[in-house]
Amino acid sequence: MSMLENADVGVWQDLFTSIIEDADSNILLLDDEFRVINLNSGFYWIFFETYGIELKRGTSILESMEGVNRSLTQEWKERCITALSGTALKVEDVFELEGRKYYWEIHFKSVTRPDTSQVISIFSRDITVRKAYQKKILEDEANLRSILNTIDDSVWLVNTNYELIDFNKEFFKAYKLAFGVKLSKGKNILDLLPDDAPDLKEMWRVRYESGLRGRTGKYVDTYHVDKEWRTYEIRTYPIIENSRVTGLTVYSRDITIQTRTEDLLKRQNEELIKINSELDRFVYSASHDLRAPLMSVKGLLNMIKIDPDRKNVEHYLSLIERSVSKLDHFISDIINYSRNSRMDLMAKEINFHELLQESIDSLKFMEGAEKVRTIRDIKIDAPFYSDYSRLLIIFNNIISNAVRYRDSWKDDSWLKVRIHTTEESVHIQFSDNGVGIADEYVEKVFKMFFRANADSKGSGLGLYIVKSACEKLNGTIHVSSKLGEGTVFRIDIPNSKPAH
């Protein structure tokens, strides 16, 4: 038999008292009659400060409490009876001392001694600080929840099993619009993606996996949301606790408007680069072409001054008139170019009979105009609406080209103009039997300042302006030609009829 087994009851009592005094908890032991068997100083002082009761061995705790708080006495009696029945009990009590609330966690449990009598052990701990922290955490969580739900961006959190920990209202709404799924916490986020989109699931699995390995991520995606395609910038941030990744926070920001604006700026910048390039070329070529007839006029004037034969004056004046006409034609092309580039679209109903006649009348004093016969074929199946001024520019340039490049060796020069309007568009075809265009030049005739050779009579702007005007009207133009036989221009322009 060991030394402890041979020790008397007093030794055991002293040992037990020493243990409970050193314990962190407040300890009270009661017998089955609710009398105090033992207690440590912690429980003694708490009871004394709270109720003014000095608990001693042999004291009935219920009788001591009866004169102070009857309702609490009854509550403690029920707890002790529950413990004696074999059911362990844990409760939280609130005590107020000097105007401050204290929270206590109390455990009731019974054990049976060798003599079959029962002992009720009561352990209590001050959890006031813990409760304060819990309250603070709940308040912080409520504040965080409020902040998350006021953010315009989508935010969601997943754990290492890809299960949703939390998400805000914006993500809930966007996800439902995109995939028709109502989110709920605890669900596997990958399982919520459409089954008919395996590539999308795999893409997101790789992203989550990368984030859960501790890597931040940045992605740009496009999804069909609420009947339109929208672009999102997505960022992933690992959640790290105690140097270990425990989850992933994902932010998704709608950048559709920003992306569209950037695309628009990019297109506008490209257009500006193109315009600047064309402007540089235009200034260079225009200054050269404007200077040429002026220098010719200047030279002819000098010839008039120094030529003693006055009979040649009339010839010189004829040449001056030709140079001035060429200069006037070039300036008209520049005006048309500027007007087409800057003028707003003004759609109105077009009378093609009047438009064609106005164009022909404006060119009747052009050299050789009387030698080109016009054949008209106009079919109006529906009222047509477009910009009259730009259509007139198109007609004037193509008809003047038919006159300028007629084949003088042919007895009959003609220009056929066919016009057919429908509800959707107008188809216009200009066909002539002029000199035609060589195959190697057909694809280049719409370029700015293009001339097939040095003897070309035009400014090199006419067909460029025609193509630009067609594009302004959202139309198209195509040309086919055969050298020595003639040229055909085909134009299609959509009907800009007003909405009813």
C-alpha positions in Angstrom: 0.0 0.0 0.0 1.4 3.4 -1.0 2.1 6.4 1.3 -0.9 8.3 -0.1 -3.2 5.3 0.5 -2.0 5.2 4.1 -2.5 8.9 4.6 -5.3 10.0 7.0 -8.3 12.1 6.0 -6.7 15.3 7.1 -3.9 14.9 4.6 -6.3 14.3 1.8 -8.3 17.3 2.8 -5.3 19.6 2.8 -4.2 18.3 -0.6 -7.6 18.8 -2.2 -7.9 22.3 -0.7 -4.5 23.2 -2.1 -5.5 22.0 -5.6 -8.8 24.0 -5.8 -7.1 27.1 -4.4 -4.6 27.1 -7.3 -7.3 26.5 -9.9 -8.1 29.2 -12.5 -11.9 28.6 -12.1 -14.0 29.4 -9.0 -15.0 26.1 -7.5 -17.8 25.1 -5.1 -18.6 21.6 -3.9 -22.1 20.8 -2.4 -23.5 17.7 -1.0 -26.9 16.3 -2.0 -28.6 18.5 0.6 -27.0 21.6 -1.0 -24.7 22.2 1.9 -21.1 23.5 1.2 -18.5 20.8 1.3 -15.6 23.0 0.1 -14.9 26.1 -2.0 -11.9 28.1 -3.0 -11.3 31.7 -2.3 -12.4 32.8 -5.8 -15.9 31.5 -5.4 -16.0 32.8 -1.8 -15.2 36.4 -2.8 -17.4 36.5 -5.8 -20.4 35.3 -3.8 -19.5 37.7 -1.0 -19.1 40.8 -3.3 -22.2 40.0 -5.3 -24.7 39.0 -2.5 -22.9 39.9 0.7 -23.1 36.2 1.8 -20.2 34.5 3.5 -20.2 30.8 2.4 -18.7 28.4 4.8 -18.4 24.6 5.0 -21.7 23.1 6.1 -23.7 26.2 5.1 -26.8 25.6 3.0 -26.3 27.7 -0.1 -30.0 27.9 -0.9 -30.9 29.1 2.6 -28.1 31.7 2.3 -29.4 33.0 -1.0 -33.1 32.9 0.1 -32.9 36.2 2.0 -31.1 38.0 -0.9 -32.7 36.8 -4.1 -35.6 34.4 -4.0 -35.9 34.0 -7.8 -32.2 33.3 -8.2 -32.5 30.8 -5.2 -35.2 28.9 -7.1 -33.1 29.0 -10.3 -30.0 27.6 -8.5 -32.1 24.9 -6.8 -33.4 23.7 -10.2 -29.9 23.6 -11.6 -28.6 21.6 -8.7 -31.5 19.1 -9.0 -30.8 18.7 -12.7 -27.1 18.0 -11.9 -28.1 15.4 -9.2 -30.3 13.7 -11.9 -27.1 13.0 -13.8 -27.4 15.7 -16.4 -24.4 18.1 -16.7 -25.5 21.7 -17.1 -23.7 24.8 -18.4 -25.3 28.2 -18.0 -24.4 31.9 -18.3 -25.3 34.4 -15.6 -25.2 38.1 -15.5 -24.3 39.9 -12.3 -24.2 43.7 -11.8 -21.7 45.1 -9.5 -21.1 48.8 -8.9 -23.0 49.7 -12.1 -21.0 47.3 -14.3 -22.3 44.0 -15.7 -20.2 40.8 -15.3 -20.8 37.6 -17.2 -20.2 34.2 -15.7 -20.1 30.8 -17.3 -21.2 28.2 -14.7 -20.9 24.4 -14.9 -23.0 22.1 -12.7 -22.1 18.4 -12.5 -22.6 15.6 -9.9 -20.5 12.6 -9.0 -21.3 9.7 -6.7 -19.1 8.9 -3.8 -18.2 5.4 -2.6 -20.9 5.7 0.1 -23.5 6.3 -2.7 -23.9 10.0 -1.6 -23.6 12.6 -4.3 -21.5 15.7 -4.6 -22.4 18.6 -6.9 -19.4 20.3 -8.4 -19.9 23.9 -9.5 -17.2 25.6 -11.6 -17.6 29.2 -12.7 -15.5 31.5 -14.9 -15.6 35.2 -15.5 -16.3 35.5 -19.2 -17.0 39.3 -19.2 -13.9 40.0 -21.4 -14.8 37.2 -23.8 -18.4 38.5 -24.1 -17.1 41.9 -24.8 -14.9 40.5 -27.6 -17.8 38.5 -28.9 -20.0 41.6 -29.0 -17.2 43.5 -30.7 -16.8 40.7 -33.3 -20.5 40.7 -33.9 -20.6 44.5 -34.3 -17.6 44.3 -36.6 -19.2 41.6 -38.6 -22.4 43.6 -38.9 -20.4 46.6 -40.0 -18.5 44.5 -42.5 -21.7 43.1 -43.8 -23.2 46.6 -44.2 -20.0 47.7 -46.0 -20.0 44.7 -48.3 -23.6 45.3 -49.3 -23.1 48.9 -50.1 -20.1 48.1 -52.4 -21.0 48.2 -56.1 -18.5 45.5 -56.8 -19.2 41.8 -56.3 -17.4 40.2 -53.4 -17.4 36.5 -52.4 -15.3 34.3 -50.1 -14.6 30.5 -50.5 -12.8 28.1 -48.3 -10.2 25.4 -49.3 -13.0 23.1 -50.4 -14.4 25.8 -52.8 -17.4 26.3 -50.6 -19.0 29.7 -50.3 -18.2 31.2 -46.9 -20.0 34.5 -47.6 -20.9 36.9 -50.4 -22.6 40.3 -50.8 -25.9 41.3 -52.4 -24.2 42.5 -55.6 -22.6 39.1 -56.3 -25.9 37.4 -55.5 -27.8 39.6 -58.0 -25.1 39.4 -60.7 -24.8 35.6 -60.4 -28.5 35.1 -60.7 -28.7 37.3 -63.8 -25.8 35.5 -65.4 -26.5 31.9 -64.6 -30.1 31.8 -63.1 -28.8 30.4 -59.8 -29.6 31.5 -56.3 -26.5 31.4 -54.2 -26.4 30.0 -50.6 -23.6 29.7 -48.1 -21.9 26.3 -47.9 -22.4 25.4 -51.5 -19.5 24.4 -53.7 -19.0 27.4 -56.0 -17.8 25.2 -58.9 -21.0 23.1 -58.7 -23.1 26.2 -59.1 -21.6 26.9 -62.6 -23.6 25.6 -65.5 -23.0 21.9 -66.4 -22.9 22.8 -70.1 -19.9 25.0 -69.6 -17.0 22.6 -68.6 -14.4 25.0 -69.9 -15.7 27.8 -67.6 -15.7 25.4 -64.6 -12.1 24.3 -65.4 -11.0 27.9 -65.8 -12.4 28.9 -62.4 -11.0 25.8 -60.7 -7.5 26.7 -61.9 -8.0 30.3 -60.6 -9.3 29.1 -57.2 -6.5 26.6 -56.9 -3.9 29.2 -57.7 -5.3 31.6 -55.1 -5.5 28.8 -52.4 -1.8 28.3 -53.0 -1.2 31.8 -51.9 -1.1 33.6 -55.2 -3.0 36.8 -55.9 -4.7 36.9 -59.3 -6.1 39.4 -61.8 -8.4 38.4 -64.7 -10.7 40.1 -67.2 -13.9 38.1 -68.3 -16.9 38.8 -70.4 -20.3 37.4 -69.4 -23.8 37.7 -70.8 -25.7 39.4 -68.0 -29.2 40.8 -68.2 -29.4 40.5 -72.0 -26.1 42.2 -72.8 -22.4 41.3 -72.7 -20.6 42.9 -69.8 -16.9 42.9 -69.0 -15.5 42.4 -65.5 -12.1 42.8 -63.8 -11.7 40.0 -61.3 -9.1 39.9 -58.5 -8.4 37.1 -56.1 -6.7 37.4 -52.6 -5.7 34.5 -50.4 -7.1 34.6 -46.8 -4.1 33.8 -44.5 -4.4 32.7 -40.9 -1.4 31.7 -38.8 0.7 31.5 -41.9 -1.7 29.2 -43.6 -4.1 29.8 -46.5 -7.6 29.1 -45.2 -9.7 30.6 -48.1 -9.9 33.1 -50.9 -11.5 36.5 -51.3 -12.7 37.4 -54.8 -13.6 40.9 -56.1 -15.4 41.4 -59.4 -15.7 44.9 -60.8 -17.9 45.8 -63.8 -15.6 47.6 -66.2 -18.0 47.5 -69.2 -18.3 51.3 -69.6 -14.6 51.7 -69.0 -13.8 49.1 -71.6 -16.2 50.6 -74.1 -14.8 54.0 -73.5 -11.2 52.7 -74.0 -12.3 50.9 -77.2 -13.9 54.1 -78.4 -10.8 56.2 -77.6 -8.7 53.6 -79.3 -10.8 53.7 -82.4 -10.9 57.5 -82.3 -7.1 57.6 -81.9 -6.6 55.3 -84.8 -9.0 57.5 -86.8 -7.1 60.6 -85.8 -3.8 59.0 -86.9 -5.4 58.1 -90.2 -6.9 61.6 -90.6 -3.6 63.3 -89.7 -1.8 61.1 -92.2 -4.4 62.0 -94.9 -4.2 65.6 -93.9 -0.5 65.7 -94.3 -0.8 64.2 -97.7 -3.7 66.4 -98.6 -1.9 69.6 -97.7 1.2 68.5 -99.6 -0.8 67.4 -102.8 -3.3 70.2 -102.6 -0.6 72.9 -102.4 1.2 71.4 -105.3 -2.0 71.1 -107.4 -3.2 74.5 -106.6 0.2 76.0 -107.4 0.5 74.3 -110.8 -2.4 76.2 -112.6 -1.5 79.4 -110.9 2.1 79.2 -112.1 0.6 78.4 -115.6 -1.5 81.6 -115.4 1.5 83.6 -114.3 3.6 82.2 -117.1 1.0 83.0 -119.8 0.6 86.5 -118.5 4.3 87.0 -118.9 4.0 85.7 -122.4 1.3 88.2 -123.2 3.6 91.0 -121.9 6.6 90.0 -124.0 5.0 88.6 -127.1 5.0 91.4 -129.7 2.4 89.6 -131.9 -0.9 90.7 -130.4 -2.7 88.0 -132.4 -1.5 85.4 -129.9 -3.2 87.1 -127.0 -6.5 85.3 -127.7 -4.7 82.0 -127.6 -3.0 82.9 -124.3 -6.3 84.0 -122.8 -7.8 80.6 -123.8 -5.0 78.8 -122.0 -5.5 81.0 -119.0 -9.2 80.3 -118.9 -8.4 76.5 -119.0 -6.0 76.8 -116.1 -8.5 78.9 -114.1 -11.2 76.3 -114.8 -8.9 73.6 -113.6 -8.2 75.6 -110.5 -11.9 76.2 -109.9 -12.6 72.5 -110.3 -9.9 71.6 -107.8 -11.2 74.1 -105.3 -14.7 72.7 -105.7 -13.4 69.3 -104.9 -11.7 70.6 -101.7 -15.0 72.3 -100.7 -16.9 69.0 -101.3 -14.2 67.1 -99.3 -14.5 69.5 -96.4 -18.3 69.5 -96.5 -18.6 65.7 -96.5 -16.1 65.4 -93.6 -17.7 67.9 -91.3 -21.4 68.3 -92.3 -24.0 66.6 -90.1 -26.3 64.0 -91.7 -29.6 65.6 -92.7 -32.0 62.8 -93.9 -35.0 63.7 -95.9 -37.1 62.1 -98.6 -35.2 62.0 -101.9 -36.7 62.7 -105.3 -34.2 61.0 -107.6 -35.7 62.5 -110.7 -35.0 66.0 -109.4 -31.6 65.0 -107.9 -30.3 63.6 -111.2 -31.6 66.5 -113.2 -30.0 69.0 -110.8 -26.7 67.2 -111.2 -26.8 67.1 -115.0 -27.8 70.8 -115.1 -24.9 71.9 -112.9 -22.5 70.2 -115.3 -24.0 71.3 -118.7 -21.4 74.0 -119.2 -18.6 71.5 -118.6 -16.5 71.0 -121.7 -17.8 68.0 -123.7 -21.0 67.7 -121.5 -23.2 68.1 -124.6 -21.5 65.1 -126.3 -22.5 62.6 -123.5 -26.1 61.2 -123.8 -27.8 60.4 -120.5 -30.0 57.3 -120.3 -32.3 57.2 -117.2 -33.9 54.2 -115.5 -35.5 55.1 -112.2 -37.8 52.7 -110.3 -39.3 53.9 -107.0 -40.8 51.0 -105.0 -40.7 52.8 -101.7 -40.0 56.4 -100.4 -36.2 56.7 -99.8 -34.6 58.9 -97.1 -31.0 60.1 -97.0 -28.7 63.1 -97.1 -29.5 65.1 -100.2 -26.2 67.1 -100.3 -24.0 64.0 -100.1 -26.0 62.2 -102.7 -25.6 65.2 -105.0 -21.8 65.2 -104.4 -21.7 61.5 -105.4 -23.8 62.1 -108.6 -21.8 65.2 -109.6 -18.4 63.5 -109.3 -19.4 60.3 -111.1 -21.3 62.1 -113.9 -18.4 64.7 -114.4 -16.0 61.8 -114.7 -18.2 60.2 -117.4 -17.9 63.5 -119.3 -14.2 64.1 -118.6 -13.2 60.6 -119.6 -15.5 60.0 -122.5 -13.9 58.2 -125.5 -13.6 61.0 -128.2 -13.1 58.3 -130.9 -16.6 57.0 -130.4 -19.5 58.5 -132.3 -22.0 57.9 -129.5 -20.9 58.6 -125.8 -23.5 57.7 -123.2 -24.0 57.4 -119.5 -26.7 55.0 -118.1 -28.1 55.8 -114.7 -30.2 53.1 -113.0 -31.9 53.8 -109.7 -34.0 51.4 -107.7 -35.4 52.1 -104.2 -36.9 49.7 -101.8 -38.0 49.8 -98.1 -34.5 48.8 -97.1 -32.1 50.6 -99.5 -31.4 52.2 -102.9 -29.3 50.6 -105.6 -27.6 53.0 -108.0 -25.6 52.0 -111.0 -23.6 54.4 -113.3 -22.5 52.8 -116.6 -20.6 54.5 -119.4 -18.8 53.6 -122.6 -15.8 55.9 -121.9 -12.1 55.2 -122.0 -12.3 52.8 -119.0 -9.6 52.0 -116.4 -6.7 49.7 -116.7 -6.9 46.6 -114.5 -3.9 47.5 -112.4 -5.6 50.8 -111.4 -9.1 49.7 -110.7 -8.5 49.0 -107.0 -6.7 52.3 -106.5 -9.2 54.8 -108.0 -10.8 55.6 -104.6 -7.5 56.6 -103.0 -6.8 60.3 -102.2 -5.1 62.1 -105.0 -4.8 59.0 -107.1 -4.2 59.6 -110.8 -3.6 56.8 -113.3 -1.1 58.9 -115.2 0.3 62.4 -115.5 -2.3 63.2 -118.2 -5.3 62.6 -115.9 -7.6 65.6 -116.0 -9.0 65.5 -112.5 -7.8 66.6 -109.1 -7.5 63.0 -107.8 -10.0 63.8 -105.1 -13.3 63.1 -106.8 -13.7 59.4 -106.3 -12.1 59.6 -102.9 -14.8 62.0 -101.9 -17.5 59.7 -103.5 -16.3 56.8 -101.4 -16.1 58.9 -98.3 -19.7 60.2 -98.9 -21.0 56.6 -99.4 -19.4 55.6 -96.1 -20.9 58.6 -94.3 -24.3 57.3 -95.5 -23.4 53.8 -94.3 -23.3 52.6 -97.9 -20.9 50.8 -100.2 -19.5 51.5 -103.6 -17.8 49.1 -106.1 -16.2 49.7 -109.5 -15.6 47.4 -112.5 -14.0 48.6 -115.7 -12.4 47.5 -118.9 -9.9 49.6 -120.7 -11.4 50.9 -123.9 -14.9 49.7 -123.2 -16.2 51.7 -120.2 -16.7 51.7 -116.4 -19.5 50.7 -114.0 -20.0 52.1 -110.5 -22.5 50.2 -108.2 -23.7 51.9 -105.0 -25.9 50.6 -102.3 -27.1 52.9 -99.5 -29.5 52.0 -96.7 -32.9 53.7 -96.4 -32.8 56.1 -93.4 -36.5 56.4 -93.2 -37.8 58.1 -90.0 -39.1 55.9 -87.2 -42.9 56.0 -86.6 
